Amino acid sequence: MPELATEIEQLSLVIEIGGMPVRVNTSDPGFLAMLQNRYAGFIGASDHAEVEFDIDLTRPKAGDPNADVRVTQQSGRWSLERGDFRAQWEPAAHRGWIRQSANPYSIDAVLRIVHTLVLARQGGFLLHSASAIRNGKAFLFAGVSEAGKTTISRLAPPDATLLTDEISYVRKLEDDYLAFGTPFTGELAKVGENVSAPIAALYLLAKGSENRIEPVAPAEAARSLLANLLFFAEDQELVQQVFHHAFEFVKRVPVSRLAFVPDARVWELIG
């Protein structure tokens, strides 16, 4: 007598970063548990999801997770690819799929890419920067590797709420820019708090012999912002929008250079 095919149970989890819920579906309970642990604090309860991904787990590949990402669009469908994963996403249908091994790094990359694509249409972006909330206002600290993002985060006083030490999430809501906490960590390896606040200032970090804040001209501010943006898509229209959003941001948010020594007193200048 032939065996009857059994339907594989689908398990779901909503990961909500920056107020945008993304549902991921998997048939592997171990992988689901790993995601619950990885994104603790960012698990959503909403039945509605702006994006939904079916995850097809494969055997680990020898692909390099640090390799360049390729993000292209054809006929309204985005293709995302790196050495360790492949994915497709169709915005009109709000659905897509991911093929990867059971690790948290690949899906981390997919989530960051998809968020940058959505934010590019809305006037927001992901930024290589630390960010924290103090006195109800958010402050961003941008810089290349070794510029001091981890240090400024580690020196934050008890009354500051860390949003991230690595990748800041910026959304434009009407005429305001808000910073949201993210689970994307840097050297500090501390997940940000899942809260948000209006952005009061962006500081460009620099090492110095003393703590001081210096003004930055608008053109330099825009160039520095663009140099620290995360954006992966090979799409001329979206690239132009990202440039426009960067210039709009520096018009509305004060940008200064913060030179500092590794001393907690630098926070006396902030907020």
BELGIQUI-V512354 format. One record per residue. N is the residue number from 1. RES is the residue in one small letter. SS is DSSP state (H for helix, E for strand, C for the rest). PSI is psi in whole degrees, -180 to 180 (999 if undefined). OMEGA is omega in whole degrees, 0 to 359 (none if undefined). Layout:
n=[N & N]
res=[RES & RES]
ss=[SS & SS]
psi=[PSI & PSI]
omega=[OMEGA & OMEGA]
This chain:
n=[1 & 2 & 3 & 4 & 5 & 6 & 7 & 8 & 9 & 10 & 11 & 12 & 13 & 14 & 15 & 16 & 17 & 18 & 19 & 20 & 21 & 22 & 23 & 24 & 25 & 26 & 27 & 28 & 29 & 30 & 31 & 32 & 33 & 34 & 35 & 36 & 37 & 38 & 39 & 40 & 41 & 42 & 43 & 44 & 45 & 46 & 47 & 48 & 49 & 50 & 51 & 52 & 53 & 54 & 55 & 56 & 57 & 58 & 59 & 60 & 61 & 62 & 63 & 64 & 65 & 66 & 67 & 68 & 69 & 70 & 71 & 72 & 73 & 74 & 75 & 76 & 77 & 78 & 79 & 80 & 81 & 82 & 83 & 84 & 85 & 86 & 87 & 88 & 89 & 90 & 91 & 92 & 93 & 94 & 95 & 96 & 97 & 98 & 99 & 100 & 101 & 102 & 103 & 104 & 105 & 106 & 107 & 108 & 109 & 110 & 111 & 112 & 113 & 114 & 115 & 116 & 117 & 118 & 119 & 120 & 121 & 122 & 123 & 124 & 125 & 126 & 127 & 128 & 129 & 130 & 131 & 132 & 133 & 134 & 135 & 136 & 137 & 138 & 139 & 140 & 141 & 142 & 143 & 144 & 145 & 146 & 147 & 148 & 149 & 150 & 151 & 152 & 153 & 154 & 155 & 156 & 157 & 158 & 159 & 160 & 161 & 162 & 163 & 164 & 165 & 166 & 167 & 168 & 169 & 170 & 171 & 172 & 173 & 174 & 175 & 176 & 177 & 178 & 179 & 180 & 181 & 182 & 183 & 184 & 185 & 186 & 187 & 188 & 189 & 190 & 191 & 192 & 193 & 194 & 195 & 196 & 197 & 198 & 199 & 200 & 201 & 202 & 203 & 204 & 205 & 206 & 207 & 208 & 209 & 210 & 211 & 212 & 213 & 214 & 215 & 216 & 217 & 218 & 219 & 220 & 221 & 222 & 223 & 224 & 225 & 226 & 227 & 228 & 229 & 230 & 231 & 232 & 233 & 234 & 235 & 236 & 237 & 238 & 239 & 240 & 241 & 242 & 243 & 244 & 245 & 246 & 247 & 248 & 249 & 250 & 251 & 252 & 253 & 254 & 255 & 256 & 257 & 258 & 259 & 260 & 261 & 262 & 263 & 264 & 265 & 266 & 267 & 268 & 269 & 270 & 271]
res=[m & p & e & l & a & t & e & i & e & q & l & s & l & v & i & e & i & g & g & m & p & v & r & v & n & t & s & d & p & g & f & l & a & m & l & q & n & r & y & a & g & f & i & g & a & s & d & h & a & e & v & e & f & d & i & d & l & t & r & p & k & a & g & d & p & n & a & d & v & r & v & t & q & q & s & g & r & w & s & l & e & r & g & d & f & r & a & q & w & e & p & a & a & h & r & g & w & i & r & q & s & a & n & p & y & s & i & d & a & v & l & r & i & v & h & t & l & v & l & a & r & q & g & g & f & l & l & h & s & a & s & a & i & r & n & g & k & a & f & l & f & a & g & v & s & e & a & g & k & t & t & i & s & r & l & a & p & p & d & a & t & l & l & t & d & e & i & s & y & v & r & k & l & e & d & d & y & l & a & f & g & t & p & f & t & g & e & l & a & k & v & g & e & n & v & s & a & p & i & a & a & l & y & l & l & a & k & g & s & e & n & r & i & e & p & v & a & p & a & e & a & a & r & s & l & l & a & n & l & l & f & f & a & e & d & q & e & l & v & q & q & v & f & h & h & a & f & e & f & v & k & r & v & p & v & s & r & l & a & f & v & p & d & a & r & v & w & e & l & i & g]
ss=[C & C & C & C & C & C & C & C & C & C & E & E & E & E & E & E & E & C & C & E & E & E & E & E & E & E & C & C & H & H & H & H & H & H & H & H & H & H & C & C & C & C & E & C & C & C & C & C & C & C & E & E & E & E & E & E & E & C & C & C & C & C & C & C & C & C & C & C & C & E & E & E & E & E & C & C & E & E & E & E & E & E & C & C & E & E & E & E & E & E & C & C & C & C & E & E & E & E & E & E & C & C & C & H & H & H & H & H & H & H & H & H & H & H & H & H & H & H & H & H & H & H & C & C & E & E & E & E & E & E & E & E & E & E & C & C & E & E & E & E & E & E & C & C & C & C & C & C & H & H & H & H & H & H & C & C & C & C & C & C & E & E & E & E & C & C & E & E & E & E & E & E & E & C & C & E & E & E & E & E & C & C & C & C & C & C & C & C & C & C & C & C & C & C & C & E & E & E & E & E & E & E & E & E & E & E & E & C & C & C & C & E & E & E & E & C & C & H & H & H & H & H & H & H & H & H & H & H & E & E & C & C & E & C & C & H & H & H & H & H & H & H & H & H & H & H & H & H & H & H & H & H & C & E & E & E & E & E & E & E & C & C & C & H & H & H & H & H & H & C & C]
psi=[126 & 146 & 142 & 135 & 135 & 140 & 130 & 128 & 132 & 130 & 143 & 153 & 136 & 121 & 116 & 108 & 133 & 24 & 8 & 112 & 129 & 121 & 133 & 137 & 135 & 156 & 3 & 109 & -30 & -41 & -39 & -43 & -37 & -42 & -40 & -38 & -43 & -40 & 26 & 133 & -15 & 21 & 122 & 157 & -1 & 142 & -24 & 136 & 135 & -27 & 143 & 133 & 133 & 127 & 124 & 106 & 135 & 174 & 148 & 136 & 165 & 7 & 149 & 116 & -11 & 4 & 165 & 143 & 142 & 121 & 112 & 159 & 139 & 126 & 41 & 9 & 128 & 136 & 129 & 131 & 139 & 175 & -28 & 2 & 161 & 144 & 155 & 149 & 131 & 101 & -38 & -34 & -9 & 24 & 161 & -174 & 156 & 131 & 118 & 168 & 173 & 75 & 158 & -11 & -39 & -48 & -31 & -47 & -43 & -45 & -44 & -44 & -48 & -40 & -39 & -36 & -42 & -45 & -34 & -29 & -17 & -4 & 9 & -173 & 166 & 141 & 135 & 92 & 153 & 159 & 150 & 157 & 134 & 133 & 38 & 6 & 148 & 142 & 133 & 142 & 99 & 151 & 161 & 178 & 137 & 4 & -25 & 14 & -45 & -41 & -47 & -32 & -43 & -31 & -4 & 138 & 166 & -26 & 6 & 139 & 118 & 126 & -37 & 154 & 10 & -54 & 112 & 146 & 116 & 124 & 145 & 122 & 107 & -117 & 4 & 152 & 130 & 145 & 135 & 150 & 151 & 158 & 6 & 114 & 159 & -141 & -30 & -24 & 37 & 120 & 137 & 163 & 141 & 69 & 174 & 164 & 157 & 143 & 125 & -29 & 153 & 125 & 131 & 116 & 143 & 144 & 140 & 175 & -10 & 166 & 121 & 154 & 131 & 141 & 153 & 131 & 149 & -42 & -43 & -38 & -44 & -42 & -42 & -38 & -48 & -35 & -21 & 2 & 146 & 118 & 132 & -15 & 139 & 76 & 112 & -41 & -46 & -37 & -43 & -39 & -40 & -42 & -45 & -44 & -37 & -44 & -36 & -40 & -48 & -17 & -31 & -23 & 127 & 134 & 127 & 162 & 130 & 104 & 134 & 158 & 157 & 76 & 136 & -18 & -14 & -29 & -13 & -21 & -12 & 134 & 999]
omega=[183 & 179 & 178 & 179 & 179 & 180 & 181 & 181 & 178 & 178 & 185 & 177 & 178 & 178 & 186 & 179 & 180 & 181 & 180 & 181 & 177 & 179 & 175 & 181 & 179 & 175 & 184 & 182 & 178 & 178 & 178 & 179 & 178 & 178 & 179 & 178 & 183 & 186 & 177 & 185 & 180 & 178 & 182 & 179 & 185 & 174 & 180 & 176 & 178 & 180 & 178 & 180 & 168 & 184 & 177 & 183 & 180 & 175 & 178 & 179 & 180 & 182 & 183 & 179 & 177 & 180 & 179 & 177 & 175 & 183 & 183 & 180 & 175 & 178 & 177 & 181 & 180 & 174 & 182 & 184 & 173 & 183 & 186 & 177 & 169 & 180 & 171 & 181 & 180 & 185 & 182 & 180 & 181 & 185 & 176 & 178 & 179 & 172 & 183 & 172 & 184 & 177 & 182 & 188 & 181 & 182 & 173 & 181 & 180 & 180 & 180 & 181 & 182 & 178 & 179 & 180 & 179 & 182 & 180 & 177 & 188 & 180 & 180 & 183 & 168 & 187 & 172 & 181 & 167 & 176 & 182 & 177 & 175 & 181 & 176 & 180 & 180 & 179 & 181 & 182 & 188 & 176 & 177 & 178 & 180 & 180 & 178 & 181 & 180 & 182 & 181 & 177 & 181 & 182 & 184 & 181 & 182 & 182 & 176 & 178 & 182 & 175 & 178 & 172 & 186 & 185 & 180 & 181 & 184 & 176 & 175 & 178 & 188 & 182 & 183 & 172 & 180 & 173 & 180 & 173 & 179 & 175 & 183 & 189 & 175 & 184 & 181 & 178 & 179 & 180 & 180 & 176 & 183 & 179 & 181 & 178 & 176 & 182 & 180 & 184 & 170 & 178 & 174 & 189 & 175 & 176 & 182 & 179 & 178 & 178 & 179 & 177 & 181 & 177 & 179 & 179 & 183 & 181 & 178 & 178 & 180 & 179 & 180 & 177 & 180 & 181 & 182 & 178 & 170 & 175 & 191 & 191 & 173 & 186 & 187 & 181 & 181 & 178 & 178 & 178 & 179 & 177 & 180 & 181 & 180 & 180 & 176 & 181 & 184 & 173 & 188 & 184 & 178 & 179 & 180 & 173 & 179 & 174 & 184 & 171 & 182 & 183 & 183 & 181 & 178 & 181 & 175 & 178 & 188 & 175 & none]
